[in-house]
Amino acid sequence: MAAIESRDYTLEELFQDFYVVKEYQREYVWEEKQVLELLEDVYELFLDNKSGSDWECFIGSIIVCKSQELYELIDGQQRMTTAYLILCAVRDYLLELNPDEPVGKIKEFITSYCVEQNGNERLKERIELQYDDESRHVLEKIARQQNFLDISENSSVQRIKNAYQVALKFLKDEFGGNETTIQQVRLFFARFIKNVRVVRVETKSMSQALKVFATINNRGVGLDSMDLLKNLMFIQISKDKIIKDKDFERLKNKWKEMLKILYESNENPIRFLRYFIISKYDSERIREDKIYEWFDKNESKCKYKDNPFEFVDSLLKSAKAFANFKEGKDIFGKHNRYLLNISYLSTSQHFVLLLASQHFSKEMFIEICKHLENFLFIYIITEARSSKLEVLFVKWASKLRQINNQQSLDKFISEEIQTEKQKLSEKFLLAFRQLDENSVRKKVLQYILAKLTQYIDELAYGDIEAHTNLKNYINRTVEIEHILPQNYELVRASFDKEDQIYKYVKYLGNLTLIEKSINTSIKNKTFEFKKNAYQKSKFLITKSIVEPINIGLNTAIDRAAKDLSTFTVWNSESIEYRQEMLAQLAAKVWDINY
C-alpha cells in the first residue's frame, strides 16, 4: 500500500468493513438540519431517477487509518454515523410494515461477524463508538434492535437518538403506508447503498492522517486538528503504561482546558504549538503545517508518552502564560507596561521569547520585556526582514532558557539585543529623519508620538500611573495635532515653501499630541492662533513648542525639557529642525547609541 490511498466508494462497499471512532474524538454533533440535508440530497436524486440507476450522489470524504481488522475513523464520523443510522431506520421501517419482511442483507451492513486475532468469531457493529459516555451504548442498541429509550441522556446520546428518529420519520412521511411502500423503500435502500458515494482516504499512520486532515475541507462538523494531535500523543499511552481511566480523563481535561484558554484569547492553537516548540526545545524554524510531523518524530524530546502529565502541565502552563501575554500581562497575571506597548505594534513573534522566559523572576521578566519592546520597534521602523528576525529569535529562545539570574540576563541583553540594535542604529536615525504619516500605520504613528510624549512627562514627573501607562496617551481624549494644519489652504500663502506644503503637513516634526478638548477649538487655525492653546496642554512636549519649560534650577522638569526646542514661527525650517530633534529624542526613548 502507498503511504496515502484514495478512491471513491459506494456505501455498499464502505459498509463491508468495520469502523471504530476512538474515545479522543469529538462526540456526535449533527442536529436534525444536517441529517435532513443528507436525506433530502439523496431522496431528490432518487425521485428524479426512479426508473434508472445511472446517477450518483457524493456526500463528502472520510479519512481512515487501518488498525488490524478495523478502520479508525479520523474524520468523517458524523456523516458515516448518520448513514449508519439511516440504514437502521430502513431496516426497522420495513419490519414495522411487515414483521416477516426479509432484511438479512440490510442487517449485514449494520452488524456482522468478524474474526478476532485469536480466531474466534464475534458479532460486531459496522461502526463502533468508543466515546467515554452512553453514546457508544445507544448506537449499539439501535444497531441490535434493542430498547434504547432507557439510556441516560446527554447531548450526544440525544443527538444520536434524534438522528435515528428523524430518519425513521422521513421514511414514513415520504413513502406513506400503501401497498407499494415496501417495494419503494427497498428501491430507495438499493439506491442509497449503490449510488451514494464517499471518497475514502486511507493512510498508513496517524501522522499522515493529520497532514491529510489539515488539507481537506469537509462540509460536516469534523474533528479538530488539535484533537488529532492529542491522539497522536496520548492514544498509545494505555498500551505503553498502565494508566487508569481516571488518569486518562485527567489528561483529556487538561488538554480541553488548554484549548479553552487559547480559543478564549482568540489564538490559533497550532500557531501556539509552534511557538511552544521553539521556546521549549532546541529546534530549528518550523512551519505550522509541519507541527504534526515534528511531534511524531520528537517524542524523545517531549516525552509525552513517558511523562504525559508533565508534558500536558507544561503545555497548560504555557497556554495560560501566552493568554496573559496577549492581554499585556506578565507570567504572574499582572499588567506589564511593555507588553501593553508592544500590542500597538501588531507583532507576535516575540511570544517565543516570552515563553522561553517563563522561569524568570518578576524583575527579570520586566527587564526582558522592556528591551524586547525597544528592539521590536527598531526592527519595525527600520523595515528589517522579518524572516531574519525569526531565525534570531530561535537562537535567543535557546539562550533565554538557560538564564537563571540577573547577571546572566544582563550579559544576554548586552551581547545579543544591544548588539543587534547597534547594527540598526544608523538606519533608525535615517528612518526618523524621513518619518511621516505615510511611513507607518496610524496605530504605530500614535504609538511613536505617545512614547515620545510619555518619555518627557515621566522624566519630569516620575513613574506614576498617569505617565507609565501608554493608554493615557492613546485614547479618545487625545488626538494627533497637525501644527501646520491638514487643511492648509488658509496658510499656504504664508508658508515659505508653498509648493511643498502638502509634504510638510505630514512630517513627524509637524505632529504632536494634544487633548481633544483643546484641539477642537484650534483645528485649521494659524500657528499664532494655536500658541495659547499649546500652552494649556498638560503634555510638556506640546507645551514646549511655544514656551520654554522652566520650573526651577536643575529640576527634573528642566532636565526633561532641556532637549526640547521652542519656536516663534512655524515654517519649513522649524518643521525640519523639530524632526531632527525628535529623531535625537527617539534614540533616548528606544535606547540607541549612535
BALO-209348 format. One record per residue (C-alpha): x, y, z. Coordinates in steps of 0.001 Angstrom, whole numbers. Layout:
# residues N
+---------+---------+---------+
:      xx :      yy :      zz :
+---------+---------+---------+
:       X :       Y :       Z :
...
+---------+---------+---------+
//
This chain:
# residues 594
+---------+---------+---------+
:      xx :      yy :      zz :
+---------+---------+---------+
:       0 :       0 :       0 :
:    1163 :    3515 :    -808 :
:    1583 :    5981 :    2046 :
:   -1787 :    7519 :    1197 :
:   -4501 :    5873 :    -897 :
:   -7716 :    7486 :   -2014 :
:  -10703 :    6385 :   -4088 :
:  -14454 :    6766 :   -4077 :
:  -16634 :    4024 :   -2603 :
:  -20330 :    3315 :   -2570 :
:  -21914 :    2885 :     847 :
:  -22364 :    -752 :     -99 :
:  -18607 :   -1087 :    -404 :
:  -17814 :    1024 :    2661 :
:  -20039 :   -1000 :    4966 :
:  -18239 :   -4208 :    4102 :
:  -15607 :   -3020 :    6572 :
:  -15656 :   -2265 :   10292 :
:  -15012 :    1223 :   11639 :
:  -14165 :    2491 :   15084 :
:  -14479 :    6036 :   16421 :
:  -11945 :    6359 :   19230 :
:  -12642 :    7964 :   22574 :
:  -10484 :   11006 :   21839 :
:  -12869 :   12086 :   19083 :
:  -15449 :   14804 :   19321 :
:  -18922 :   13490 :   20159 :
:  -21704 :   13109 :   17616 :
:  -22848 :   16665 :   16917 :
:  -25156 :   16565 :   13894 :
:  -28551 :   18119 :   14500 :
:  -31832 :   17465 :   12677 :
:  -30891 :   20031 :    9998 :
:  -27765 :   18152 :    8858 :
:  -29497 :   14753 :    8946 :
:  -32387 :   16037 :    6807 :
:  -29979 :   17695 :    4380 :
:  -28253 :   14379 :    3722 :
:  -31568 :   12518 :    3351 :
:  -33068 :   15168 :    1087 :
:  -29955 :   15290 :   -1134 :
:  -30287 :   11558 :   -1786 :
:  -34096 :   11499 :   -1982 :
:  -34314 :   14290 :   -4566 :
:  -31953 :   12427 :   -6901 :
:  -33872 :    9232 :   -6210 :
:  -37156 :   10861 :   -7269 :
:  -35603 :   12361 :  -10398 :
:  -34186 :    8983 :  -11469 :
:  -36761 :    6472 :  -10263 :
:  -36621 :    4423 :  -13416 :
:  -32849 :    4252 :  -13605 :
:  -29750 :    3695 :  -11578 :
:  -27296 :    5768 :  -13614 :
:  -26792 :    8593 :  -11121 :
:  -24533 :    9348 :   -8189 :
:  -24748 :   11351 :   -5005 :
:  -21437 :   12402 :   -3494 :
:  -21700 :   13201 :     231 :
:  -18093 :   14022 :    1093 :
:  -14896 :   12332 :    2184 :
:  -13628 :   10413 :    5163 :
:  -10113 :    9802 :    6460 :
:   -9243 :    6404 :    7929 :
:   -6198 :    4700 :    9352 :
:   -6051 :     864 :    9179 :
:   -5601 :    -854 :   12538 :
:   -5669 :   -4651 :   12376 :
:   -9147 :   -5651 :   11137 :
:  -10598 :   -2179 :   11799 :
:  -10514 :    1200 :   10138 :
:  -10111 :    4024 :   12613 :
:  -12270 :    6941 :   11503 :
:  -10078 :   10031 :   11731 :
:  -12501 :   12379 :   10015 :
:  -15998 :   11934 :    8605 :
:  -17532 :   10129 :   11563 :
:  -20556 :   12459 :   11555 :
:  -21726 :   11503 :    8039 :
:  -20725 :    7846 :    8466 :
:  -22653 :    7537 :   11732 :
:  -25637 :    9267 :   10131 :
:  -25591 :    6954 :    7089 :
:  -25387 :    4019 :    9500 :
:  -28440 :    5270 :   11429 :
:  -30365 :    5674 :    8149 :
:  -29685 :    2005 :    7368 :
:  -31023 :    1100 :   10808 :
:  -34130 :    3195 :   10149 :
:  -34711 :    1482 :    6770 :
:  -34451 :   -1957 :    8390 :
:  -36800 :   -1045 :   11225 :
:  -39374 :     643 :    8963 :
:  -39554 :   -2415 :    6704 :
:  -40073 :   -4656 :    9729 :
:  -42722 :   -2276 :   11035 :
:  -44553 :   -2573 :    7718 :
:  -44128 :   -6350 :    7673 :
:  -42589 :   -8211 :   10656 :
:  -41764 :  -11135 :    8359 :
:  -40024 :   -8987 :    5773 :
:  -36609 :  -10462 :    4900 :
:  -33965 :   -7908 :    5904 :
:  -30961 :  -10183 :    6287 :
:  -28825 :   -8342 :    3738 :
:  -29624 :   -4948 :    5268 :
:  -28578 :   -6317 :    8655 :
:  -25203 :   -7338 :    7229 :
:  -24453 :   -3645 :    6578 :
:  -25284 :   -2909 :   10226 :
:  -23822 :   -5866 :   12149 :
:  -21755 :   -8815 :   11010 :
:  -19351 :  -11408 :   12315 :
:  -15686 :  -10565 :   12402 :
:  -12754 :  -12875 :   13070 :
:  -10680 :  -11768 :   16064 :
:   -6941 :  -12262 :   16491 :
:   -7496 :  -15496 :   18406 :
:   -9628 :  -16908 :   15568 :
:  -12964 :  -16570 :   17333 :
:  -15961 :  -15086 :   15560 :
:  -17790 :  -12179 :   17171 :
:  -20906 :  -10282 :   16155 :
:  -19833 :   -6679 :   15734 :
:  -21354 :   -3360 :   14679 :
:  -20012 :   -1911 :   11444 :
:  -19482 :    1357 :   13331 :
:  -18354 :    1223 :   16944 :
:  -18260 :    4369 :   19047 :
:  -15738 :    4327 :   21870 :
:  -16830 :    7589 :   23459 :
:  -16499 :    7592 :   27218 :
:  -20237 :    8219 :   27703 :
:  -23533 :    6476 :   26908 :
:  -23301 :    7388 :   23208 :
:  -21478 :    4147 :   22454 :
:  -24273 :    2125 :   24031 :
:  -27175 :    3908 :   22354 :
:  -25735 :    3296 :   18865 :
:  -25102 :    -345 :   19735 :
:  -28678 :    -819 :   20964 :
:  -30157 :     829 :   17857 :
:  -27968 :   -1391 :   15672 :
:  -29055 :   -4537 :   17556 :
:  -32739 :   -3578 :   17654 :
:  -32747 :   -3320 :   21432 :
:  -34586 :    -846 :   23631 :
:  -32542 :    2356 :   23756 :
:  -35050 :    4696 :   25348 :
:  -33877 :    3915 :   28892 :
:  -30289 :    5068 :   28264 :
:  -29444 :    8152 :   30301 :
:  -29473 :   11369 :   28319 :
:  -26634 :   13665 :   27387 :
:  -26196 :   15876 :   24367 :
:  -24522 :   13210 :   22224 :
:  -26983 :   10465 :   23183 :
:  -29884 :   12789 :   22425 :
:  -28472 :   13696 :   19014 :
:  -27943 :   10037 :   18066 :
:  -31472 :    9126 :   19165 :
:  -32830 :   12134 :   17341 :
:  -30924 :   11353 :   14117 :
:  -32378 :    7846 :   14053 :
:  -35902 :    9106 :   14762 :
:  -35583 :   11863 :   12128 :
:  -34557 :    9253 :    9535 :
:  -37433 :    6941 :   10518 :
:  -39979 :    9766 :   10339 :
:  -38588 :   10904 :    6977 :
:  -39141 :    7436 :    5500 :
:  -42695 :    7299 :    6838 :
:  -43537 :   10785 :    5598 :
:  -42124 :   10282 :    2118 :
:  -43217 :    6696 :    1409 :
:  -46548 :    6511 :    3272 :
:  -48222 :    3201 :    4057 :
:  -49822 :    1851 :     877 :
:  -49324 :   -1480 :    -861 :
:  -46290 :    -259 :   -2826 :
:  -44479 :    1180 :     197 :
:  -42254 :   -1813 :     892 :
:  -41216 :   -2002 :   -2748 :
:  -40427 :    1749 :   -2825 :
:  -38495 :    1641 :     455 :
:  -36445 :   -1284 :    -834 :
:  -35763 :     595 :   -4062 :
:  -34650 :    3633 :   -2052 :
:  -32421 :    1382 :      63 :
:  -30816 :     -48 :   -3065 :
:  -30114 :    3376 :   -4488 :
:  -28858 :    4587 :   -1088 :
:  -26171 :    1928 :    -807 :
:  -25293 :    1694 :   -4511 :
:  -25473 :    5307 :   -5688 :
:  -24331 :    7306 :   -2667 :
:  -20589 :    7651 :   -2821 :
:  -17868 :    8718 :    -411 :
:  -14171 :    9312 :   -1004 :
:  -12203 :    7246 :    1487 :
:   -8674 :    8468 :    2141 :
:   -6625 :    5732 :    3777 :
:   -3280 :    6415 :    5472 :
:    -720 :    4109 :    6992 :
:     -43 :    6221 :   10082 :
:   -1675 :    8766 :   12316 :
:     845 :   11486 :   11420 :
:     -53 :   11062 :    7748 :
:   -3730 :   11269 :    8664 :
:   -3074 :   14530 :   10477 :
:   -1449 :   16034 :    7400 :
:   -4311 :   14936 :    5162 :
:   -6868 :   16255 :    7605 :
:   -5211 :   19668 :    7613 :
:   -5700 :   19992 :    3831 :
:   -9207 :   18563 :    3366 :
:  -12212 :   20791 :    3888 :
:  -15401 :   18903 :    4696 :
:  -18882 :   20307 :    4915 :
:  -19658 :   18385 :    8111 :
:  -18563 :   19131 :   11655 :
:  -15171 :   17461 :   11502 :
:  -12589 :   16591 :   14078 :
:  -10471 :   19476 :   15271 :
:   -6820 :   19221 :   14243 :
:   -5775 :   19679 :   17854 :
:   -7844 :   16638 :   18828 :
:   -5935 :   14643 :   16248 :
:   -2663 :   15869 :   17644 :
:   -3825 :   14908 :   21115 :
:   -4483 :   11424 :   19812 :
:   -1013 :   11198 :   18320 :
:     430 :   11979 :   21722 :
:   -1818 :   10045 :   24074 :
:   -3589 :    7219 :   22311 :
:    -597 :    4903 :   22767 :
:    -198 :    5710 :   26458 :
:   -2536 :    2971 :   27570 :
:    -522 :     482 :   25517 :
:    2836 :    1573 :   26883 :
:    1826 :    2057 :   30511 :
:    -879 :    1059 :   32900 :
:   -2904 :    4244 :   33187 :
:   -6260 :    4172 :   34870 :
:   -9344 :    5589 :   33177 :
:   -9491 :    8459 :   35649 :
:   -5887 :    9397 :   34821 :
:   -6606 :    9381 :   31109 :
:   -9643 :   11537 :   31836 :
:   -7397 :   13993 :   33701 :
:   -5137 :   14237 :   30678 :
:   -8071 :   14944 :   28373 :
:   -9495 :   17548 :   30744 :
:   -6171 :   19370 :   30922 :
:   -5981 :   19338 :   27122 :
:   -9510 :   20742 :   26896 :
:   -8612 :   23440 :   29408 :
:   -5599 :   24418 :   27297 :
:   -7748 :   24703 :   24157 :
:  -10384 :   26700 :   26009 :
:   -7751 :   29202 :   27156 :
:   -6369 :   29591 :   23624 :
:   -9759 :   29934 :   21959 :
:  -10910 :   32497 :   24528 :
:   -7788 :   34531 :   23817 :
:   -8551 :   34291 :   20084 :
:   -5350 :   32398 :   19399 :
:   -4739 :   29724 :   16772 :
:   -3732 :   26601 :   18766 :
:   -1416 :   25364 :   16023 :
:     443 :   28674 :   15992 :
:     704 :   28483 :   19775 :
:    2198 :   24992 :   19489 :
:    4736 :   26306 :   17021 :
:    5814 :   28995 :   19483 :
:    5809 :   26437 :   22286 :
:    8139 :   24088 :   20403 :
:   10643 :   26830 :   19586 :
:   10565 :   28218 :   23122 :
:   10777 :   24880 :   24908 :
:   13040 :   22666 :   22818 :
:   16164 :   23012 :   20732 :
:   14501 :   23260 :   17370 :
:   15107 :   24952 :   14067 :
:   12446 :   27115 :   12457 :
:    9313 :   25091 :   11940 :
:    6291 :   25718 :    9730 :
:    2776 :   25308 :   11094 :
:    1974 :   22583 :    8566 :
:    4942 :   20584 :    9898 :
:    3818 :   20615 :   13553 :
:    2323 :   17118 :   13355 :
:    5452 :   15600 :   11888 :
:    7636 :   17349 :   14452 :
:    5738 :   15885 :   17413 :
:    5673 :   12478 :   15767 :
:    9459 :   12469 :   15323 :
:   10445 :   14173 :   18588 :
:    8734 :   12177 :   21304 :
:   12153 :   11653 :   22884 :
:   12414 :   15427 :   23417 :
:    8842 :   15984 :   24584 :
:    8377 :   12705 :   26451 :
:    4619 :   12924 :   26066 :
:    4416 :    9126 :   26332 :
:    6815 :    8597 :   29224 :
:    5703 :   11645 :   31214 :
:    2300 :   12622 :   29830 :
:    1161 :   14621 :   32850 :
:    4373 :   16594 :   32976 :
:    4095 :   17357 :   29262 :
:     464 :   18446 :   29396 :
:    1107 :   20538 :   32517 :
:    3883 :   22301 :   30625 :
:    1529 :   22961 :   27695 :
:   -1211 :   24202 :   30011 :
:    1157 :   26466 :   31923 :
:    2452 :   27924 :   28664 :
:   -1081 :   28433 :   27315 :
:   -2032 :   30387 :   30446 :
:    1125 :   32478 :   30142 :
:     502 :   33008 :   26427 :
:   -3029 :   34259 :   27090 :
:   -1632 :   36663 :   29687 :
:     976 :   37964 :   27250 :
:   -1721 :   38731 :   24656 :
:   -3567 :   40786 :   27270 :
:    -436 :   42724 :   28200 :
:      94 :   40769 :   31417 :
:    3186 :   39048 :   32733 :
:    3648 :   35434 :   33795 :
:    2093 :   36300 :   37150 :
:   -1053 :   37790 :   35610 :
:     -57 :   41369 :   36445 :
:    -224 :   44157 :   33852 :
:    3106 :   44745 :   32152 :
:    3542 :   48189 :   30596 :
:    5991 :   46959 :   27973 :
:    3773 :   44107 :   26750 :
:     865 :   46541 :   26541 :
:    3066 :   48829 :   24471 :
:    4078 :   46001 :   22117 :
:     401 :   45342 :   21381 :
:     335 :   48617 :   19415 :
:    2992 :   47212 :   17085 :
:     773 :   44300 :   15933 :
:    3504 :   41683 :   16100 :
:    3543 :   38236 :   17692 :
:    6975 :   36719 :   17050 :
:    8191 :   37885 :   20457 :
:    5847 :   35386 :   22165 :
:    8504 :   32753 :   21515 :
:   10951 :   34652 :   23730 :
:    8351 :   35367 :   26401 :
:    7517 :   31663 :   26639 :
:   11217 :   30872 :   26882 :
:   11424 :   33332 :   29813 :
:    8604 :   31863 :   31905 :
:   11014 :   30816 :   34648 :
:   12285 :   34383 :   35192 :
:   11731 :   36328 :   38388 :
:    9286 :   39235 :   38207 :
:   12111 :   41777 :   37948 :
:   13959 :   39803 :   35270 :
:   10782 :   39357 :   33224 :
:   10044 :   43088 :   33298 :
:   13599 :   43766 :   32178 :
:   13470 :   41437 :   29171 :
:   10076 :   42855 :   28145 :
:   11430 :   46411 :   28211 :
:   14309 :   45509 :   25918 :
:   12083 :   43454 :   23627 :
:    9738 :   46390 :   23116 :
:   12623 :   48641 :   22110 :
:   14158 :   46024 :   19846 :
:   10888 :   45151 :   18094 :
:   10085 :   48785 :   17376 :
:   13557 :   49416 :   15993 :
:   13171 :   46355 :   13767 :
:    9788 :   47543 :   12520 :
:   10758 :   51174 :   11908 :
:   13897 :   50185 :   10004 :
:   11903 :   47688 :    7913 :
:   14348 :   44882 :    8628 :
:   13468 :   41449 :    7248 :
:   11018 :   39516 :    9431 :
:   12441 :   36176 :    8262 :
:   15788 :   37123 :    9758 :
:   14015 :   38091 :   12983 :
:   12574 :   34595 :   13346 :
:   15986 :   32975 :   12879 :
:   17341 :   35321 :   15530 :
:   14518 :   34532 :   17946 :
:   15065 :   30770 :   17593 :
:   18657 :   31317 :   18713 :
:   17658 :   33702 :   21508 :
:   14977 :   31353 :   22841 :
:   17585 :   28654 :   23322 :
:   19787 :   31085 :   25277 :
:   16969 :   32506 :   27386 :
:   16030 :   29016 :   28588 :
:   19471 :   28735 :   30172 :
:   19357 :   32065 :   32034 :
:   18615 :   31832 :   35743 :
:   19924 :   35048 :   37320 :
:   20112 :   38793 :   36702 :
:   23793 :   38731 :   35850 :
:   23242 :   36202 :   33046 :
:   20313 :   38228 :   31757 :
:   22344 :   41439 :   31709 :
:   25032 :   39642 :   29734 :
:   22453 :   38357 :   27231 :
:   20930 :   41806 :   26778 :
:   24335 :   43380 :   26257 :
:   25759 :   40743 :   23907 :
:   22626 :   39915 :   21938 :
:   19899 :   42565 :   21990 :
:   22094 :   45648 :   22281 :
:   24453 :   44342 :   19620 :
:   21610 :   43791 :   17142 :
:   20161 :   47216 :   17952 :
:   23515 :   48833 :   17335 :
:   23644 :   47306 :   13860 :
:   20417 :   49142 :   13043 :
:   21231 :   52442 :   14754 :
:   22091 :   54440 :   11625 :
:   19073 :   53097 :    9741 :
:   16943 :   54005 :   12750 :
:   18126 :   57623 :   12741 :
:   17610 :   57846 :    8975 :
:   14099 :   56412 :    9308 :
:   13143 :   59035 :   11899 :
:   14572 :   61864 :    9838 :
:   12254 :   60805 :    6995 :
:    9253 :   59695 :    9045 :
:    5837 :   60996 :    8065 :
:    2205 :   59892 :    8231 :
:    2593 :   57739 :    5139 :
:    5565 :   55817 :    6540 :
:    3650 :   53789 :    9128 :
:     143 :   52727 :   10021 :
:   -1859 :   55153 :   12160 :
:   -1689 :   52824 :   15154 :
:    2120 :   52809 :   15013 :
:    2186 :   56598 :   14498 :
:      80 :   57014 :   17641 :
:    2499 :   54740 :   19461 :
:    5504 :   56808 :   18345 :
:    4020 :   60124 :   19413 :
:    2758 :   58621 :   22672 :
:    6192 :   57203 :   23547 :
:    7948 :   60499 :   22818 :
:    5385 :   62402 :   24882 :
:    5406 :   59869 :   27697 :
:    9216 :   59890 :   27923 :
:    9364 :   63621 :   28664 :
:    6464 :   63513 :   31147 :
:    7839 :   60505 :   33004 :
:   11307 :   62029 :   33152 :
:    9828 :   65185 :   34627 :
:    7179 :   63836 :   36989 :
:    8410 :   60330 :   37789 :
:    6979 :   56886 :   37141 :
:    3449 :   57481 :   38367 :
:     445 :   55709 :   36798 :
:    -580 :   58776 :   34807 :
:    2661 :   58550 :   32821 :
:    3694 :   54870 :   32890 :
:     547 :   53653 :   31150 :
:     664 :   54406 :   27423 :
:   -3132 :   54213 :   27263 :
:   -3201 :   57640 :   28892 :
:   -1647 :   58944 :   25667 :
:   -3571 :   56762 :   23207 :
:   -7283 :   57121 :   23801 :
:  -10331 :   59043 :   22636 :
:   -9461 :   62116 :   24689 :
:   -6097 :   62571 :   22926 :
:   -5660 :   63490 :   19263 :
:   -2815 :   63918 :   16791 :
:   -2419 :   67631 :   16154 :
:   -1046 :   68954 :   12859 :
:     750 :   72174 :   13775 :
:     715 :   73203 :   10120 :
:   -2978 :   72326 :    9568 :
:   -4151 :   69492 :    7334 :
:   -6496 :   71923 :    5618 :
:   -3590 :   74167 :    4683 :
:   -5220 :   76396 :    2079 :
:   -5710 :   79202 :    4635 :
:   -1978 :   79260 :    5454 :
:    -478 :   78238 :    2100 :
:     334 :   81785 :    1043 :
:    2289 :   82494 :    4251 :
:    4260 :   79229 :    4213 :
:    7819 :   79614 :    2933 :
:    7699 :   76525 :     687 :
:    4240 :   76879 :    -700 :
:    4663 :   74287 :   -3455 :
:    5765 :   71617 :    -921 :
:    3342 :   72381 :    1875 :
:    1449 :   69118 :    1277 :
:    4605 :   67178 :    2257 :
:    5471 :   69230 :    5328 :
:    1983 :   68773 :    6757 :
:    2647 :   65016 :    7089 :
:    6175 :   65167 :    8579 :
:    6638 :   63825 :   12101 :
:    8143 :   67209 :   13030 :
:    4758 :   68783 :   12286 :
:    2863 :   66420 :   14607 :
:    2240 :   66416 :   18336 :
:    -311 :   65053 :   20792 :
:   -2893 :   67326 :   22341 :
:   -6061 :   66955 :   24368 :
:   -9218 :   66639 :   22253 :
:  -10941 :   69339 :   24288 :
:   -8187 :   71781 :   23282 :
:   -7802 :   70589 :   19708 :
:  -11460 :   71103 :   18853 :
:  -11111 :   74885 :   19025 :
:   -7852 :   75230 :   17047 :
:   -8305 :   72975 :   14028 :
:   -7119 :   74516 :   10756 :
:   -6014 :   77702 :   12531 :
:   -2694 :   79530 :   12118 :
:     304 :   78909 :   14344 :
:    -144 :   82286 :   16016 :
:   -3700 :   81366 :   16961 :
:   -2640 :   77937 :   18284 :
:     142 :   79174 :   20564 :
:   -2143 :   79938 :   23501 :
:   -3801 :   76504 :   23218 :
:    -468 :   74675 :   23262 :
:     447 :   76458 :   26499 :
:   -2651 :   74932 :   28117 :
:   -1704 :   71335 :   27247 :
:    -627 :   69054 :   30061 :
:    1880 :   67378 :   27715 :
:    5293 :   69011 :   28175 :
:    6459 :   68115 :   24666 :
:    3478 :   70037 :   23227 :
:    3709 :   72914 :   25675 :
:    7405 :   73355 :   24860 :
:    6661 :   74088 :   21192 :
:    5715 :   77663 :   22101 :
:    7273 :   78325 :   25520 :
:   10408 :   77222 :   27385 :
:    9782 :   74782 :   30244 :
:   11449 :   76441 :   33231 :
:   10302 :   75478 :   36700 :
:   13499 :   75933 :   38664 :
:   17237 :   75429 :   38570 :
:   18168 :   71861 :   37601 :
:   14763 :   70423 :   38474 :
:   13598 :   67139 :   36977 :
:   11243 :   69003 :   34659 :
:   14011 :   71279 :   33461 :
:   16262 :   68303 :   32812 :
:   13497 :   66602 :   30876 :
:   12855 :   69690 :   28750 :
:   16459 :   70646 :   28035 :
:   16431 :   68895 :   24654 :
:   13112 :   70429 :   23580 :
:   13147 :   73474 :   21344 :
:   10741 :   76413 :   21323 :
:    9557 :   78094 :   18130 :
:    8323 :   81618 :   17435 :
:    7371 :   80937 :   13803 :
:    6291 :   77791 :   12042 :
:    7819 :   77237 :    8621 :
:    9697 :   74518 :    6740 :
:   12890 :   75188 :    8709 :
:   11002 :   74806 :   12010 :
:    9497 :   71503 :   10925 :
:   12838 :   70144 :    9721 :
:   14553 :   71258 :   12916 :
:   11868 :   69649 :   15108 :
:   12033 :   66472 :   13006 :
:   15753 :   66185 :   13802 :
:   15074 :   66997 :   17455 :
:   12519 :   64184 :   17692 :
:   14921 :   61775 :   15967 :
:   17578 :   62528 :   18594 :
:   14965 :   62170 :   21340 :
:   13880 :   58825 :   19874 :
:   17397 :   57497 :   20347 :
:   16957 :   58041 :   24095 :
:   13377 :   56734 :   24188 :
:   14245 :   53460 :   22456 :
:   17737 :   53244 :   23962 :
:   20001 :   53513 :   20915 :
:   23558 :   54829 :   20941 :
:   24765 :   56428 :   17708 :
+---------+---------+---------+
//
